[in-house]
């Protein structure tokens, strides 16, 4: 652990790039917790809002079409969530989720996948923070989706295009940022040219290069 706080590694990832697998393996090697969909369950428990609401809104933009285009919520979800009739609105669910992400970062070093965690923690001034973006060429991503989901090439392309579009919209809606703009990340990782184990080693080397310790 750094003297400044818990090292948190956030992973934004193209669908089919292997980002989730990298995150889990990295957390295991570092001896820290890995958080992905577990955040939905934790947020449901904290908010007393049914987990299904968080799953329906998970990594999807808010419902207002104009906001989908120009971006909606700002401030990294730092506002307190509402407890009135608007409790299950997407923006409010995001605030609940952001509060859980900030609490995790305060309590322990960890790896967090998706859900604008990089933006949420940066807006909160959390340090140390390493923001990864995992990507790959289309052929590599299609092949991984085929292997994992058992789809043909056409269906695999359709699925990864849809999910990546949803992720772009989600990030733009809640942050105003271009999800694939590398200026917002510390380390882009191309899994089209290295395998997933090599990607984990690359990230660990980068952590050491930055002079951060991590572990329980």
MIDO-569127 format. One record per residue: residue number from 1; y, z, x of N, C-alpha, C, O in turn. Coordinates in steps of 0.05 Angstrom, whole numbers, always signed. Layout:
N
<rec NUM <Y Z X> <Y Z X> <Y Z X> <Y Z X>>
...
END
This chain:
216
<rec 1 <-24 +0 +17> <+0 +0 +0> <+25 +0 +18> <+27 +15 +37>>
<rec 2 <+44 -17 +10> <+70 -17 +24> <+86 +8 +17> <+83 +19 -4>>
<rec 3 <+103 +16 +36> <+120 +39 +31> <+139 +33 +8> <+149 +52 -6>>
<rec 4 <+144 +8 +3> <+163 +1 -18> <+150 +2 -46> <+164 +2 -66>>
<rec 5 <+124 +2 -47> <+111 +2 -73> <+84 -12 -71> <+74 -17 -49>>
<rec 6 <+71 -16 -94> <+45 -29 -94> <+48 -59 -91> <+64 -72 -105>>
<rec 7 <+31 -70 -74> <+30 -99 -71> <+17 -111 -96> <-6 -104 -103>>
<rec 8 <+31 -129 -109> <+20 -143 -132> <+20 -173 -126> <+40 -184 -117>>
<rec 9 <-3 -186 -131> <-6 -214 -127> <-8 -227 -154> <-26 -221 -170>>
<rec 10 <+10 -245 -161> <+9 -259 -186> <-1 -288 -182> <+5 -300 -161>>
<rec 11 <-16 -298 -201> <-27 -325 -198> <-21 -342 -223> <-31 -336 -244>>
<rec 12 <-4 -362 -219> <+0 -383 -239> <-20 -405 -231> <-24 -409 -207>>
<rec 13 <-31 -419 -250> <-52 -438 -243> <-54 -460 -263> <-52 -456 -287>>
<rec 14 <-59 -485 -253> <-66 -507 -270> <-94 -502 -280> <-111 -492 -266>>
<rec 15 <-99 -510 -305> <-126 -508 -316> <-145 -526 -300> <-139 -549 -295>>
<rec 16 <-167 -515 -292> <-186 -530 -276> <-183 -528 -246> <-198 -539 -231>>
<rec 17 <-162 -513 -238> <-157 -510 -209> <-173 -488 -195> <-175 -487 -171>>
<rec 18 <-185 -471 -211> <-200 -449 -200> <-184 -424 -194> <-193 -406 -180>>
<rec 19 <-160 -423 -205> <-142 -401 -200> <-153 -374 -208> <-149 -354 -195>>
<rec 20 <-166 -373 -231> <-177 -348 -241> <-199 -338 -223> <-201 -314 -217>>
<rec 21 <-216 -356 -214> <-238 -349 -196> <-227 -339 -170> <-237 -319 -159>>
<rec 22 <-207 -352 -159> <-194 -343 -135> <-183 -315 -138> <-186 -298 -121>>
<rec 23 <-170 -310 -161> <-158 -284 -166> <-179 -262 -166> <-175 -241 -155>>
<rec 24 <-202 -267 -180> <-223 -247 -181> <-235 -242 -154> <-239 -219 -146>>
<rec 25 <-241 -263 -139> <-253 -259 -112> <-233 -245 -93> <-241 -229 -77>>
<rec 26 <-208 -252 -96> <-188 -240 -79> <-186 -210 -84> <-185 -194 -66>>
<rec 27 <-186 -203 -110> <-184 -174 -118> <-209 -159 -107> <-206 -137 -97>>
<rec 28 <-232 -172 -109> <-256 -159 -99> <-254 -154 -69> <-261 -133 -59>>
<rec 29 <-245 -174 -54> <-242 -172 -25> <-222 -150 -17> <-225 -136 +3>>
<rec 30 <-201 -148 -33> <-179 -129 -26> <-185 -101 -37> <-171 -82 -30>>
<rec 31 <-205 -99 -55> <-212 -73 -66> <-192 -64 -87> <-186 -40 -89>>
<rec 32 <-180 -83 -102> <-161 -76 -123> <-170 -86 -149> <-189 -102 -151>>
<rec 33 <-156 -78 -171> <-163 -88 -197> <-153 -116 -202> <-132 -124 -191>>
<rec 34 <-168 -130 -218> <-161 -158 -226> <-155 -157 -256> <-170 -147 -272>>
<rec 35 <-132 -169 -264> <-124 -169 -292> <-118 -197 -301> <-102 -212 -290>>
<rec 36 <-133 -205 -322> <-128 -230 -336> <-127 -224 -366> <-107 -214 -375>>
<rec 37 <-148 -231 -380> <-148 -225 -409> <-150 -196 -415> <-145 -187 -438>>
<rec 38 <-157 -180 -395> <-158 -151 -399> <-130 -141 -408> <-128 -120 -422>>
<rec 39 <-109 -155 -400> <-82 -147 -408> <-79 -148 -438> <-64 -132 -449>>
<rec 40 <-92 -166 -451> <-90 -168 -480> <-101 -143 -494> <-89 -132 -512>>
<rec 41 <-124 -134 -484> <-136 -110 -496> <-118 -86 -490> <-114 -69 -508>>
<rec 42 <-109 -84 -466> <-92 -61 -458> <-66 -60 -474> <-57 -39 -483>>
<rec 43 <-54 -84 -479> <-29 -85 -494> <-34 -78 -523> <-18 -65 -535>>
<rec 44 <-57 -86 -533> <-64 -79 -561> <-66 -49 -564> <-57 -38 -584>>
<rec 45 <-79 -36 -545> <-83 -7 -546> <-56 +7 -545> <-52 +27 -559>>
<rec 46 <-39 -2 -527> <-13 +11 -524> <+5 +7 -548> <+19 +26 -556>>
<rec 47 <+5 -16 -559> <+23 -23 -581> <+12 -16 -609> <+27 -15 -628>>
<rec 48 <-14 -12 -611> <-27 -8 -637> <-26 -33 -654> <-28 -32 -678>>
<rec 49 <-22 -56 -641> <-22 -82 -655> <-50 -95 -649> <-59 -93 -627>>
<rec 50 <-62 -107 -669> <-88 -118 -666> <-90 -138 -643> <-72 -154 -640>>
<rec 51 <-111 -137 -628> <-114 -154 -605> <-114 -184 -612> <-105 -200 -597>>
<rec 52 <-122 -190 -637> <-122 -218 -646> <-95 -230 -645> <-92 -254 -640>>
<rec 53 <-74 -214 -650> <-47 -225 -649> <-39 -233 -621> <-26 -254 -617>>
<rec 54 <-47 -218 -601> <-41 -224 -574> <-57 -249 -565> <-47 -265 -549>>
<rec 55 <-82 -251 -575> <-98 -274 -567> <-87 -300 -579> <-87 -321 -566>>
<rec 56 <-77 -298 -603> <-66 -322 -616> <-41 -331 -601> <-35 -355 -600>>
<rec 57 <-25 -313 -590> <+0 -319 -576> <-4 -323 -546> <+15 -329 -532>>
<rec 58 <-29 -319 -537> <-33 -317 -508> <-26 -343 -494> <-38 -364 -499>>
<rec 59 <-7 -342 -475> <+2 -364 -459> <+10 -389 -476> <+4 -412 -469>>
<rec 60 <+23 -383 -499> <+33 -404 -516> <+63 -397 -522> <+70 -374 -523>>
<rec 61 <+79 -419 -525> <+107 -415 -530> <+111 -403 -558> <+93 -404 -575>>
<rec 62 <+135 -392 -563> <+142 -382 -589> <+142 -403 -611> <+140 -427 -604>>
<rec 63 <+144 -395 -636> <+140 -414 -657> <+164 -432 -664> <+161 -452 -677>>
<rec 64 <+188 -425 -655> <+212 -440 -661> <+213 -466 -644> <+212 -465 -620>>
<rec 65 <+214 -489 -658> <+213 -514 -643> <+236 -518 -624> <+232 -527 -601>>
<rec 66 <+261 -510 -632> <+284 -512 -614> <+279 -495 -589> <+285 -504 -567>>
<rec 67 <+269 -471 -593> <+264 -454 -570> <+242 -465 -552> <+243 -461 -528>>
<rec 68 <+223 -480 -563> <+203 -493 -547> <+216 -513 -528> <+207 -517 -505>>
<rec 69 <+238 -525 -537> <+251 -546 -521> <+270 -534 -501> <+270 -541 -478>>
<rec 70 <+287 -515 -510> <+308 -505 -492> <+301 -478 -479> <+315 -469 -461>>
<rec 71 <+280 -465 -489> <+273 -439 -478> <+284 -417 -495> <+306 -420 -506>>
<rec 72 <+269 -396 -499> <+277 -375 -517> <+285 -349 -504> <+308 -345 -498>>
<rec 73 <+265 -332 -500> <+270 -305 -490> <+280 -306 -461> <+272 -323 -446>>
<rec 74 <+298 -287 -454> <+307 -285 -427> <+306 -256 -418> <+301 -238 -434>>
<rec 75 <+310 -252 -392> <+311 -225 -381> <+284 -214 -374> <+281 -190 -370>>
<rec 76 <+264 -232 -371> <+238 -222 -362> <+224 -203 -381> <+207 -188 -372>>
<rec 77 <+231 -204 -406> <+218 -186 -425> <+225 -157 -420> <+209 -139 -427>>
<rec 78 <+249 -151 -409> <+256 -124 -402> <+265 -108 -426> <+266 -83 -425>>
<rec 79 <+272 -121 -448> <+281 -107 -471> <+257 -91 -483> <+234 -99 -480>>
<rec 80 <+264 -69 -496> <+243 -54 -509> <+232 -69 -533> <+248 -81 -548>>
<rec 81 <+206 -69 -537> <+195 -83 -561> <+203 -69 -587> <+206 -45 -588>>
<rec 82 <+206 -85 -608> <+213 -74 -634> <+188 -62 -647> <+166 -71 -643>>
<rec 83 <+193 -42 -664> <+172 -29 -678> <+175 -32 -709> <+163 -18 -724>>
<rec 84 <+191 -52 -717> <+196 -56 -745> <+180 -79 -756> <+158 -84 -746>>
<rec 85 <+190 -93 -776> <+174 -115 -788> <+169 -138 -769> <+150 -154 -774>>
<rec 86 <+185 -140 -748> <+181 -162 -729> <+162 -156 -707> <+162 -169 -686>>
<rec 87 <+145 -136 -711> <+129 -126 -689> <+109 -146 -678> <+102 -146 -655>>
<rec 88 <+99 -165 -696> <+79 -184 -687> <+91 -212 -681> <+76 -231 -677>>
<rec 89 <+118 -214 -680> <+130 -239 -672> <+124 -245 -643> <+122 -226 -627>>
<rec 90 <+120 -270 -635> <+113 -277 -608> <+130 -264 -587> <+121 -254 -566>>
<rec 91 <+157 -265 -591> <+175 -253 -571> <+170 -223 -568> <+171 -213 -545>>
<rec 92 <+164 -210 -589> <+160 -181 -588> <+133 -175 -574> <+131 -156 -559>>
<rec 93 <+113 -191 -580> <+87 -188 -567> <+90 -192 -537> <+78 -178 -521>>
<rec 94 <+107 -211 -529> <+112 -216 -501> <+125 -191 -488> <+119 -184 -465>>
<rec 95 <+144 -178 -502> <+156 -154 -492> <+136 -132 -488> <+137 -118 -467>>
<rec 96 <+118 -128 -507> <+97 -108 -504> <+80 -114 -479> <+74 -97 -463>>
<rec 97 <+72 -140 -476> <+56 -148 -454> <+70 -145 -427> <+58 -136 -408>>
<rec 98 <+96 -151 -427> <+112 -148 -403> <+113 -118 -394> <+112 -112 -370>>
<rec 99 <+115 -101 -414> <+116 -72 -407> <+90 -63 -395> <+91 -47 -376>>
<rec 100 <+68 -73 -404> <+42 -66 -393> <+40 -77 -364> <+30 -63 -346>>
<rec 101 <+49 -101 -360> <+48 -113 -333> <+65 -97 -313> <+57 -91 -291>>
<rec 102 <+89 -88 -322> <+106 -72 -304> <+93 -45 -298> <+94 -35 -276>>
<rec 103 <+80 -33 -318> <+67 -8 -315> <+44 -10 -295> <+40 +7 -278>>
<rec 104 <+28 -31 -297> <+6 -35 -278> <+17 -38 -250> <+5 -26 -231>>
<rec 105 <+38 -52 -246> <+50 -56 -220> <+60 -30 -208> <+58 -25 -184>>
<rec 106 <+70 -13 -225> <+80 +13 -216> <+57 +32 -208> <+61 +49 -191>>
<rec 107 <+34 +29 -221> <+12 +47 -217> <-7 +40 -195> <-19 +58 -183>>
<rec 108 <-10 +14 -189> <-31 +7 -170> <-26 -21 -158> <-14 -38 -171>>
<rec 109 <-37 -26 -134> <-37 -54 -125> <-58 -69 -141> <-78 -58 -149>>
<rec 110 <-52 -94 -147> <-71 -109 -164> <-65 -139 -163> <-46 -148 -150>>
<rec 111 <-83 -154 -175> <-80 -183 -178> <-77 -189 -208> <-94 -180 -224>>
<rec 112 <-56 -204 -216> <-51 -210 -244> <-50 -240 -247> <-35 -254 -233>>
<rec 113 <-65 -251 -266> <-66 -280 -271> <-49 -286 -295> <-53 -274 -317>>
<rec 114 <-32 -306 -293> <-17 -317 -315> <+3 -299 -328> <+11 -279 -317>>
<rec 115 <+10 -305 -353> <+27 -289 -371> <+54 -283 -360> <+66 -262 -365>>
<rec 116 <+65 -302 -344> <+92 -299 -332> <+95 -274 -316> <+117 -264 -313>>
<rec 117 <+73 -263 -305> <+75 -238 -290> <+93 -240 -266> <+107 -221 -259>>
<rec 118 <+94 -264 -253> <+112 -267 -230> <+141 -264 -239> <+156 -250 -225>>
<rec 119 <+148 -276 -261> <+175 -274 -271> <+182 -246 -281> <+203 -235 -275>>
<rec 120 <+163 -234 -295> <+167 -207 -306> <+172 -187 -284> <+191 -171 -286>>
<rec 121 <+156 -188 -263> <+159 -169 -241> <+183 -175 -224> <+196 -156 -214>>
<rec 122 <+189 -200 -220> <+213 -207 -204> <+238 -197 -219> <+256 -186 -207>>
<rec 123 <+239 -201 -245> <+262 -192 -261> <+265 -162 -260> <+287 -152 -262>>
<rec 124 <+242 -148 -258> <+243 -119 -257> <+249 -109 -228> <+251 -85 -224>>
<rec 125 <+251 -127 -209> <+257 -119 -182> <+233 -107 -167> <+237 -92 -148>>
<rec 126 <+208 -114 -176> <+185 -102 -163> <+180 -114 -136> <+182 -138 -132>>
<rec 127 <+175 -97 -116> <+167 -105 -89> <+146 -86 -79> <+146 -63 -86>>
<rec 128 <+128 -97 -62> <+124 -124 -54> <+109 -141 -75> <+92 -131 -90>>
<rec 129 <+116 -166 -76> <+106 -185 -96> <+100 -211 -83> <+117 -222 -69>>
<rec 130 <+76 -221 -86> <+68 -248 -76> <+61 -265 -100> <+43 -258 -115>>
<rec 131 <+75 -287 -102> <+71 -305 -125> <+57 -331 -116> <+67 -346 -100>>
<rec 132 <+33 -335 -127> <+17 -358 -120> <+18 -379 -142> <+20 -372 -166>>
<rec 133 <+15 -404 -134> <+11 -425 -154> <-13 -441 -144> <-13 -453 -122>>
<rec 134 <-35 -442 -160> <-59 -455 -153> <-61 -482 -168> <-58 -482 -193>>
<rec 135 <-65 -503 -154> <-65 -530 -166> <-85 -547 -152> <-97 -540 -132>>
<rec 136 <-90 -571 -164> <-108 -590 -152> <-103 -617 -164> <-89 -619 -185>>
<rec 137 <-113 -638 -151> <-110 -665 -162> <-126 -667 -188> <-144 -651 -193>>
<rec 138 <-119 -687 -204> <-132 -689 -231> <-162 -693 -229> <-177 -681 -245>>
<rec 139 <-172 -709 -210> <-201 -714 -208> <-216 -688 -202> <-237 -683 -214>>
<rec 140 <-205 -671 -185> <-218 -645 -179> <-218 -627 -203> <-238 -615 -209>>
<rec 141 <-196 -626 -218> <-195 -609 -241> <-213 -619 -263> <-226 -603 -277>>
<rec 142 <-214 -645 -267> <-232 -656 -287> <-261 -649 -281> <-276 -641 -298>>
<rec 143 <-268 -652 -255> <-295 -646 -247> <-302 -617 -252> <-325 -611 -261>>
<rec 144 <-284 -598 -246> <-289 -570 -251> <-292 -564 -280> <-310 -548 -288>>
<rec 145 <-275 -576 -297> <-277 -571 -326> <-304 -582 -336> <-316 -570 -353>>
<rec 146 <-312 -605 -326> <-338 -616 -334> <-361 -597 -327> <-379 -592 -343>>
<rec 147 <-360 -586 -302> <-381 -568 -293> <-382 -542 -309> <-403 -533 -316>>
<rec 148 <-358 -531 -315> <-357 -505 -328> <-362 -508 -358> <-377 -492 -370>>
<rec 149 <-350 -527 -370> <-350 -530 -400> <-371 -550 -410> <-375 -552 -434>>
<rec 150 <-383 -565 -392> <-403 -584 -401> <-392 -607 -417> <-405 -617 -435>>
<rec 151 <-368 -616 -409> <-355 -638 -424> <-356 -664 -409> <-360 -665 -385>>
<rec 152 <-354 -686 -424> <-352 -712 -410> <-324 -716 -400> <-306 -699 -405>>
<rec 153 <-320 -737 -385> <-295 -741 -371> <-271 -742 -391> <-250 -730 -386>>
<rec 154 <-275 -757 -412> <-253 -760 -432> <-245 -733 -444> <-222 -726 -446>>
<rec 155 <-265 -717 -453> <-260 -692 -466> <-249 -671 -446> <-232 -655 -453>>
<rec 156 <-258 -673 -421> <-248 -655 -400> <-218 -660 -395> <-202 -641 -392>>
<rec 157 <-211 -686 -393> <-183 -693 -389> <-166 -684 -412> <-144 -674 -408>>
<rec 158 <-176 -688 -436> <-161 -680 -460> <-156 -650 -460> <-134 -641 -466>>
<rec 159 <-177 -634 -453> <-174 -605 -453> <-155 -595 -432> <-137 -579 -438>>
<rec 160 <-157 -605 -407> <-139 -595 -387> <-111 -604 -391> <-92 -590 -384>>
<rec 161 <-107 -627 -403> <-80 -637 -409> <-67 -619 -431> <-44 -611 -428>>
<rec 162 <-83 -612 -451> <-72 -595 -472> <-65 -567 -462> <-44 -556 -468>>
<rec 163 <-83 -555 -447> <-79 -527 -438> <-56 -526 -418> <-40 -508 -419>>
<rec 164 <-54 -545 -400> <-32 -546 -381> <-6 -550 -395> <+15 -539 -386>>
<rec 165 <-5 -566 -416> <+19 -570 -431> <+27 -544 -445> <+51 -537 -445>>
<rec 166 <+8 -529 -456> <+14 -504 -468> <+25 -484 -448> <+44 -469 -454>>
<rec 167 <+13 -484 -424> <+23 -465 -403> <+51 -472 -394> <+67 -454 -390>>
<rec 168 <+56 -498 -391> <+84 -506 -384> <+104 -497 -405> <+125 -486 -399>>
<rec 169 <+97 -502 -431> <+115 -494 -453> <+119 -464 -454> <+141 -455 -459>>
<rec 170 <+97 -449 -450> <+99 -420 -450> <+118 -409 -429> <+135 -393 -435>>
<rec 171 <+114 -419 -404> <+131 -410 -382> <+160 -418 -387> <+179 -402 -383>>
<rec 172 <+164 -443 -396> <+192 -452 -401> <+205 -436 -423> <+228 -429 -422>>
<rec 173 <+190 -430 -444> <+201 -416 -467> <+210 -388 -458> <+232 -379 -466>>
<rec 174 <+193 -374 -443> <+200 -346 -437> <+216 -342 -411> <+227 -321 -407>>
<rec 175 <+218 -363 -395> <+233 -360 -369> <+255 -381 -365> <+273 -376 -349>>
<rec 176 <+253 -403 -379> <+272 -425 -374> <+265 -441 -349> <+281 -458 -341>>
<rec 177 <+243 -435 -337> <+235 -448 -312> <+215 -470 -317> <+201 -471 -337>>
<rec 178 <+215 -489 -297> <+194 -509 -296> <+169 -496 -283> <+170 -489 -260>>
<rec 179 <+148 -494 -298> <+124 -480 -289> <+113 -491 -262> <+103 -476 -246>>
<rec 180 <+117 -517 -257> <+106 -529 -233> <+127 -533 -211> <+123 -548 -192>>
<rec 181 <+150 -520 -214> <+171 -521 -193> <+164 -501 -171> <+165 -477 -176>>
<rec 182 <+158 -511 -148> <+147 -494 -126> <+168 -474 -115> <+161 -456 -100>>
<rec 183 <+194 -478 -121> <+214 -459 -111> <+209 -431 -122> <+220 -412 -111>>
<rec 184 <+194 -429 -144> <+190 -403 -156> <+165 -388 -146> <+158 -367 -156>>
<rec 185 <+152 -400 -126> <+127 -388 -116> <+130 -384 -86> <+145 -398 -72>>
<rec 186 <+115 -364 -76> <+114 -359 -48> <+94 -376 -33> <+98 -384 -10>>
<rec 187 <+71 -381 -46> <+50 -396 -33> <+36 -415 -53> <+21 -405 -70>>
<rec 188 <+40 -441 -51> <+24 -460 -67> <-3 -464 -54> <-5 -466 -29>>
<rec 189 <-24 -464 -69> <-52 -467 -59> <-65 -491 -72> <-69 -492 -96>>
<rec 190 <-71 -511 -56> <-83 -536 -66> <-113 -535 -63> <-124 -538 -41>>
<rec 191 <-127 -531 -85> <-156 -529 -84> <-170 -556 -86> <-194 -558 -89>>
<rec 192 <-154 -577 -84> <-166 -603 -82> <-173 -611 -53> <-188 -630 -49>>
<rec 193 <-162 -595 -34> <-167 -601 -6> <-182 -579 +9> <-192 -583 +31>>
<rec 194 <-183 -555 -4> <-200 -533 +7> <-216 -522 -16> <-208 -524 -39>>
<rec 195 <-239 -509 -9> <-255 -498 -31> <-244 -470 -38> <-225 -460 -26>>
<rec 196 <-256 -458 -59> <-245 -433 -69> <-247 -410 -50> <-229 -393 -48>>
<rec 197 <-269 -408 -35> <-271 -387 -15> <-250 -391 +7> <-238 -371 +17>>
<rec 198 <-245 -415 +15> <-224 -420 +35> <-197 -413 +24> <-180 -403 +39>>
<rec 199 <-193 -417 -2> <-168 -410 -14> <-163 -380 -13> <-141 -371 -8>>
<rec 200 <-185 -365 -18> <-183 -336 -17> <-176 -327 +11> <-158 -310 +15>>
<rec 201 <-189 -339 +31> <-183 -332 +59> <-154 -339 +66> <-141 -324 +80>>
<rec 202 <-144 -362 +56> <-117 -370 +60> <-97 -349 +50> <-78 -342 +63>>
<rec 203 <-102 -339 +26> <-84 -319 +14> <-85 -293 +30> <-64 -281 +34>>
<rec 204 <-109 -285 +38> <-111 -260 +54> <-96 -263 +80> <-83 -245 +90>>
<rec 205 <-98 -287 +92> <-84 -292 +117> <-54 -290 +112> <-39 -279 +128>>
<rec 206 <-45 -301 +90> <-16 -301 +83> <-7 -272 +78> <+15 -265 +87>>
<rec 207 <-23 -256 +65> <-16 -228 +60> <-12 -214 +87> <+7 -199 +91>>
<rec 208 <-31 -218 +105> <-28 -206 +132> <-4 -216 +147> <+10 -201 +160>>
<rec 209 <+2 -242 +144> <+25 -254 +157> <+51 -242 +148> <+70 -238 +163>>
<rec 210 <+52 -235 +122> <+75 -222 +110> <+77 -192 +117> <+97 -179 +112>>
<rec 211 <+56 -181 +129> <+56 -154 +138> <+51 -134 +116> <+58 -111 +118>>
<rec 212 <+37 -143 +95> <+31 -125 +73> <+2 -115 +75> <-16 -130 +81>>
<rec 213 <-1 -89 +69> <-27 -78 +66> <-34 -77 +36> <-15 -76 +20>>
<rec 214 <-59 -77 +29> <-67 -75 +1> <-94 -63 -1> <-112 -69 +16>>
<rec 215 <-98 -46 -20> <-124 -34 -24> <-121 -6 -35> <-100 +6 -35>>
<rec 216 <-144 +5 -43> <-144 +32 -54> <-149 +53 -33> <-149 +77 -39>>
END
